[in-house]
Amino acid sequence: MKYSTTFFLVFIFGALIYAGISKFTGIVGRTEKNGVGCTCHNAQRDNSVQVQITGPDTLIKGQSGEYQITLSGGPAVQGGFNIASFLGTLSPVDASSQLMLSELTHTSPKTFSGGSVSWAFNFTAANQVYTDTIFSAGNSVNGDGFNNSQDRWNFGQRFVVHVIDQVSSVEENNVLANNFKLDQNYPNPFNPSTVISYSLPQNSFVTLKVYDIIGNEVATLVNETKSAGNYDVRFDASNLSNGVYLYSIKTNNFTSTKKMILVK
C-alpha cells in the first residue's frame, strides 16, 4: 500500500509538471496544417480572436523574409501562437519564440500591450519555384495559470507566399516602375523595424519622412535625387514608443501618406 501511494503521488506530481511545461513553453501541431487548434484552452475556436501574419507575399527561391504574427481579441492578458508551413523553413528572430518539430511557437506566454501582442519570425523559401502557405493559430488567455473556458483561440488566415525564380542582375537593375507608388510597409504592425517600398517612373528628388500621429517629424529616410526604379527602405523604430505613425513620400509630381503601427 505504501509503494502504491508513493507511485500515485509521483505520477500526479509528474503530470502536473508536464502540464506546466506544455502550457508555458509553447506547443506545436495546432494549426490547420495538421491540428485541431488550441483545444486544450477551449473546445471551440472564437472568431473574435484575430490572428494576422504580415510580411512579403513574394520571395525569390531560397530567399528569406522577415514576418510578424499579431494576436488580438479575447481576454487579451497573455497570448501564445503556433506557426507551420509546407516547404519553407521557419526560424525565430529572438528568444520569445522557438522552433519545435519544424514549427514555431512561443517560449512563454507574452503579455498584451495596447490590445495586441506580436512575435517576429523568419521564413525561408525552398529552392524551387512554387506557392507556399504559412498556417497559424493563436490563443488569448486571462493569465490565471489554468486552461478554462474563459480562454480564447482562433486559426489565422492562411498566408500565401509566391516563390519566384531569380531574375538576372541586368533585369533587376533595369526594372522601371510604370507609375509613382508608395506601398504599405511590411511587416505591419512591426517591432522594431519594417520595410517601406516605393516606385519612381522617372528620375525624381525624393523625400521620405516618418511622423508621429500628431504630425511631429521623427525620421527622414530619403532626401535626395533617385533614378527611376523600385526601392526598399528599412525603418528602425527601436528608439520610439508604441503607437501609430505616418510615413509620407514627396516628389515633384507625387505625394502619398500611409499609416503604420509600432507594437513592442
N, C-alpha and C positions, 0 to 999 in steps of 0.2 A: 504493500500500500504506500509505503514511504517513497519508493522509487517511482511509482506511478504518479504520485502528486508532484514530485520533483520534475519529472519529464513533462507533465502538463504545464507547470509554471514556466519551464524553459521554453516550451513550444509557444505559449502565449506571448512571452517576452520577445522571442524571436520574431513572431508575426507582427507585433507592434513596431519593432524596429524596422522590419522590412516595409511595412505600410508607410512609415515616416519617410524612409528613403525614397520610395516610389513617388510620394507626394511632393517632397521638397526638392528633389533633384531632377525633375522632369521625366517625361515619358514619351515614347515614340510609338508608331503604328496606330495613330489615331486619326489620320487624315482620310479623305475619300479615296486615296490611292489604295489603301489596304486596311482600313479600320472603320470603326463604327462611331468614332467621336469620343469625347471625354465623358463617357457614361459613368465613370467612377464618381463624378461630381453630380450628375443629374441624368436621368434616363433619356430625357428629350432635349434636343437642340433648341435654342432660343434665338429667333431671328432679330431680337433687339440687340444682341451682341454682334458687333461689326468687326470682322477680321479682314484687313486690307493689306495687300502686298503692292509696293511701288518700286519702280526701277526700270531699266531699259527693257523694252519688249523685243529688241533685235540685237543679236550678237554675232560676230564672226566666229566660225567654228574654232573651238579651243580657247576662245576669249573668256575672260572673267568680268563680271559686273557686280557692282555693289547694290544691294537691295535692302528694303526695310519692311518689316511686318508691324502693323499698328493694330492695337486692340482697344475697343471702346465699348461702352454699354455694360449692362449687368450691374452687380454690386459695386464694381469699379474701385475695389480696395487693393487687391493684388491680382496679378494675372500670370498666365503661362501659355506656351504655344508648342506646336509641333509642325514641322515643315518637311515635305518629301518631294522628290522629283523623279522623272522617268530615267533619263540617260545622263543628265548633267550631274556635276559634283557640287555638293553643298559644303560650306565651311563657315565657322563662326568668325566674327570680326573682333569680338572682345570676350572677356571672361563671363559675361552674363548669359552666354549660350554655349552649347556643347554638341558635338557630333556623337550620335549613338546609332549603330547599325545603319550607317549611311544617311541618316536623317538628323535634323536639327531639333533641339528642344532647349528649354531654359535650364540653367544650373540651379536656380532657386526662384521662388515667386518674386516678381518685380512689382514694386509699389506704383500705383497710378499717380499721375501728375497732370492736372488740368483736364481731367476726364478721359485720359488715354494713357497707354503705355506702349513702348515700341522697342524693337530689337533690330540691329543691323546684321546683315549676313552677306556672304559672297556666294555667287552661283557661277560655275564654270561650265560652259557648253562643251559637249562631246565634240571630238574632232571629226565631224561629218555634217553635211547639210541635212537638216531635219527640223521638226517642230517639237519642242519640249513643253511640258506643263509643270508648274510648281503648285503643289497642293498644300493646304494649310488648315489648321484648326487652332482655336484659342479658347481659353477658359478664363472667365472673370469671376473672382470669388470674394467672399466677405472677410476673409483673413482670420477667421476664428480657429483655424487649425483642423477643422473637421470637414469631411465631404458630406454635404447635405443638400436638400432641395433648394436652398437659397442661392447656391452657386449656379452659374450660368455658363453655357458654352455654345459655340457655333462653328461650322465649317466656313472657311474663307472662299471667296470666288476664285475659281481656277485661273491662274495667271499663265498665259501662253507666251512662250519665248520663241521667236523665229530665229533659227540659226542659219546664217548665210555663208557663202563661200568668200574667201579672202579676195579683195579687189587688188589689182596691181597698183604699184606706187604711182605710176603715171596717171591712172584713172583717178586715184584718190586725191592727187594734188590738183587735178583739173576739174573736180566736181563743182559745178556752178549752181547756185540757187536760182530758181525761177522768179521768186518774189522775196521781199523783205519778210522776215518771220522771227518771232520770239516764242520759243517753246516753253511748255510748263516744265519747271525744274524736276529732276528726279534724283534721289527719292524725295517724296513729299507726302507726309511730314518727314523731316530729316533730323539727324543728330550725329555728329556736329557739322557734317559737310554735305553739300549737294552740288549737282552739276546743272548749269544753265546753258542752254544751246540757242544759237541764233543763226540766221542766214542772211546773206547780202547778195543781191543780184548784180551789184556793181561796186566799184571802189567807193568807200564812204568813210567819213570821220565818224567814229562810233563812240558814244558814251553809254556805259552800262553801270548803273548805280543801284545800291540797296538802301532802302529807307525803313524806319520803324513805322508802326501803324499810325502815328500822329504826324509823320512827314519829316522826321529828322533823318538826315543822311548818316548812314552807319558804315558804308564802304563804297569805294569806287573800284570796279573790277576792270573796266576798259575805258580808256580815254585817249584814243589815237586813231590814225587812219588805218583802215583794214582793206585788204584786197577782197574782191568778190569771192564768196565761198561759204562754207558751213563751219561754225566754230563751237567749241565746248569750253566753258569756263567753270572751274571749280570754286565754290564759295565756302570758306571755312568760318563757321559761326561759334567757335569754341569760346570766344570772349563775350558772347551775347547771352541774354536770358531768354527763357521760353516765350513764345508768342508768335503773332502773325507779323510777317514782314512783306514789303513790296519791293519788287525789282523792276527797273524801268530802263528801256533802251531808247536812245535818241540818235537819229541821223538827220541829214538834210531833208530826207524825203519820208521819214518813217518814225513814228513814236508808238510805243506799246508798253503796258504795265501789267504785271501779274502778281498774284499773292503766293506766298509760301509759308509753311508753318514749321517752326523750330520746336521740337519736343525733346527735352533732356530728361 
